[in-house]
Amino acid sequence: MVRARAVHLDSVNKDGTGLGLAIDNKTLPEVDVSYFWSKNLALELVLTVPQKQTVSAAGAVIGHLKHLPPALLLQYHFDAPGFKPYVGAGLNYTRFSQVNLPKGVDIERNSWGPAFQVGVDIPLQKNLYLNLDVKKVYIRTDVSAGGVTLGAFKIDPVLVGVGLGWRF
């Protein structure tokens, strides 16, 4: 199955540095490919393009960065009449790049964390589905200034998506 979605990223923005760090919320494109091992079990690879985010501290813009957050999830699809709900759990890897912050301020470039998902595929036509999906992804990075770690910045977004799926 292949799905294309519009996804709204809503960041939790938990800042352990004391600087009041936050990134902006945004809507972005997402594509996933699911391979069904059986009628109910699937492995889903979630993909997007690198996302440019505005970084602020205490409400003032201090820079920008890009992040690429693919995820791999094991899903269980339930048998239900007229629609196909599913749950998933897996691993997210986020790569931060093009980090443009004030001189001397930096972040850890790699983040690994769990990802969880609930969704439903609603048949529209043969092999065509309306898809609704909610994911919770755990993304964190250490923030440093002058080579000294200030603390962790947790983005930990909730992603709410709607799109179309094609089952082959």
C-alpha positions as CSV (number, residue, x, y, z in Angstrom):
1,M,0.0,0.0,0.0
2,V,1.2,3.5,-0.8
3,R,-0.3,6.6,0.9
4,A,0.2,10.3,0.3
5,R,-0.9,12.6,3.1
6,A,-1.0,16.2,4.2
7,V,0.3,16.2,7.8
8,H,0.1,18.9,10.4
9,L,3.1,18.9,12.8
10,D,2.3,20.2,16.3
11,S,5.5,20.4,18.4
12,V,5.4,20.0,22.1
13,N,8.6,22.1,22.5
14,K,9.8,21.0,25.9
15,D,13.0,23.0,26.6
16,G,15.5,21.9,29.2
17,T,18.0,24.7,28.5
18,G,16.1,27.6,30.1
19,L,16.2,29.6,26.9
20,G,12.5,29.1,26.0
21,L,13.4,27.3,22.7
22,A,10.6,26.4,20.2
23,I,10.2,25.5,16.6
24,D,7.2,26.5,14.5
25,N,4.2,24.2,13.7
26,K,3.5,23.5,10.1
27,T,1.7,21.4,7.5
28,L,3.9,19.2,5.4
29,P,3.7,16.4,2.7
30,E,4.2,12.8,3.7
31,V,4.4,9.6,1.8
32,D,4.5,6.1,3.2
33,V,4.9,2.6,1.8
34,S,3.4,-0.3,3.7
35,Y,4.2,-4.0,3.0
36,F,1.6,-6.4,4.3
37,W,3.2,-9.6,5.7
38,S,-0.3,-11.0,6.3
39,K,-3.9,-9.8,6.3
40,N,-3.4,-7.9,9.6
41,L,0.4,-7.2,9.9
42,A,2.2,-4.6,7.9
43,L,5.6,-2.8,8.0
44,E,5.3,0.9,7.2
45,L,8.1,3.3,6.1
46,V,7.1,6.9,6.6
47,L,9.0,9.5,4.4
48,T,9.0,13.2,3.8
49,V,11.4,15.8,2.5
50,P,13.7,17.8,4.8
51,Q,11.5,20.3,6.6
52,K,12.7,23.9,7.3
53,Q,11.8,25.1,10.8
54,T,12.1,28.5,12.4
55,V,13.8,28.3,15.8
56,S,12.8,30.9,18.5
57,A,14.0,31.6,22.0
58,A,11.6,33.3,24.4
59,G,9.4,34.2,21.4
60,A,12.2,35.8,19.3
61,V,13.4,34.2,16.1
62,I,17.0,33.1,16.5
63,G,17.6,31.0,13.5
64,H,16.5,28.1,11.3
65,L,17.2,24.4,10.8
66,K,16.1,21.5,8.6
67,H,15.1,18.1,9.9
68,L,14.4,14.8,8.1
69,P,12.4,12.5,10.2
70,P,11.7,9.1,8.6
71,A,10.1,6.4,10.7
72,L,9.6,2.6,10.5
73,L,6.5,1.2,12.1
74,L,5.1,-2.3,12.7
75,Q,1.3,-2.1,12.2
76,Y,-1.7,-4.2,13.2
77,H,-4.7,-3.8,11.0
78,F,-8.0,-4.8,12.5
79,D,-10.9,-6.5,10.7
80,A,-13.9,-4.2,10.7
81,P,-16.9,-3.9,8.4
82,G,-16.6,-0.9,6.1
83,F,-13.3,0.5,7.3
84,K,-9.8,-0.7,8.3
85,P,-8.5,0.8,11.6
86,Y,-4.8,0.2,12.6
87,V,-2.3,0.8,15.3
88,G,1.5,1.0,14.9
89,A,4.7,1.3,16.9
90,G,8.2,1.7,15.8
91,L,11.4,3.8,15.6
92,N,12.0,7.3,14.3
93,Y,15.4,8.7,13.2
94,T,15.7,12.4,12.7
95,R,18.7,14.1,11.1
96,F,19.1,17.8,11.6
97,S,20.9,19.8,8.9
98,Q,21.5,23.3,7.7
99,V,21.5,24.5,11.3
100,N,21.7,28.3,11.4
101,L,21.8,29.4,15.0
102,P,23.6,32.3,16.8
103,K,27.4,32.0,16.7
104,G,28.6,29.4,19.2
105,V,25.2,27.7,19.6
106,D,24.8,24.2,18.2
107,I,22.6,21.1,18.4
108,E,23.2,17.4,18.2
109,R,22.5,16.3,14.6
110,N,21.0,12.9,15.2
111,S,17.9,11.8,17.2
112,W,16.5,8.3,17.7
113,G,13.2,7.7,19.5
114,P,10.0,5.8,19.5
115,A,7.0,6.5,17.2
116,F,3.4,5.5,17.8
117,Q,0.4,5.6,15.5
118,V,-3.3,5.1,15.1
119,G,-5.2,5.4,11.9
120,V,-8.0,4.2,9.6
121,D,-8.3,3.5,5.9
122,I,-11.8,4.0,4.6
123,P,-12.6,2.4,1.2
124,L,-13.6,4.8,-1.5
125,Q,-13.3,2.6,-4.5
126,K,-11.6,-0.7,-5.3
127,N,-8.0,-0.4,-3.9
128,L,-8.5,3.4,-3.2
129,Y,-8.8,4.5,0.5
130,L,-9.3,7.8,2.4
131,N,-6.7,7.7,5.2
132,L,-6.8,9.4,8.6
133,D,-3.7,9.0,10.7
134,V,-2.3,10.4,14.0
135,K,1.3,9.8,15.1
136,K,3.3,10.7,18.2
137,V,7.0,10.9,17.5
138,Y,9.7,11.4,20.1
139,I,12.5,13.8,18.8
140,R,15.1,15.4,21.0
141,T,18.5,17.1,20.6
142,D,21.1,18.4,23.0
143,V,21.8,22.1,22.8
144,S,25.2,23.5,23.4
145,A,26.8,26.9,23.6
146,G,30.6,27.4,23.4
147,G,31.0,23.6,23.6
148,V,29.1,23.3,26.9
149,T,25.8,21.3,26.9
150,L,23.0,23.6,28.1
151,G,20.3,20.9,28.1
152,A,17.9,18.9,25.9
153,F,15.3,20.3,23.6
154,K,12.4,18.0,23.0
155,I,10.3,18.6,19.9
156,D,8.1,15.4,20.4
157,P,5.4,16.4,17.8
158,V,2.0,15.0,17.3
159,L,1.3,14.6,13.6
160,V,-2.2,14.6,12.3
161,G,-2.7,13.6,8.7
162,V,-5.3,13.1,6.0
163,G,-4.6,11.6,2.5
164,L,-5.2,8.9,0.0
165,G,-4.0,5.3,-0.1
166,W,-3.6,2.8,-2.9
167,R,-3.4,-0.9,-2.2
168,F,-1.8,-3.1,-4.8
